[in-house]
Amino acid sequence: MENSAVKALHDWVRNMPFEPDFSGRDYQEKIWYVLHRKRGGCSAKHYFLGSLCKGLDIKVTYLTYPFLWGDLKVAYPDYLRKLAEKMPTQYHLALEAEIKGRAVFVDATWDPKLAKASFPINKFGKAQNAVVPCAEPLRHQSITERERKIKELRSEIKTDFNVIQEFYVQLGQWLREVRRQ
């Protein structure tokens, strides 16, 4: 039961459109957003999925992977690839769920319609990281622990916020175009 329930939850969350989020919402607002809007970024989708798993008494560890958008092997249009190359290190969230005594890597980031642009679409139990990590993950036992660490890491970013905002706005527009194709 445990395995099939988590698989069903993973697939449901994975199938929700990935939507870049640079809003600064707190984790509760992110969870609400995914629940009501049926879309979200990697943090929002995995906070939501982690909360659902915990509701089933499944132990969850939040995994934060530093990565660079420019390292993703996706079919960015040229203008977006140039913006991606300017982006500072960002922090991807995935989960590790303990199912029947075994740690299972869970990454429900990219929705299936993004396969057209070479995004890796995960299947439960055979997941690969949605990004190309540039360091080992930071492990967090709770959402609040992860949120504190992300605030600390983001305060160290020296890149102009306008670059980050422009990238996420353009990424969101391009992903909507990819889904319409």
Helices and strands as residue ranges (DSSP letters): H 2-14, H 27-37, H 42-55, E 60-67, G 69-71, H 78-86, E 90-99, E 102-106, G 112-117, E 138-140, H 143-155, H 161-180
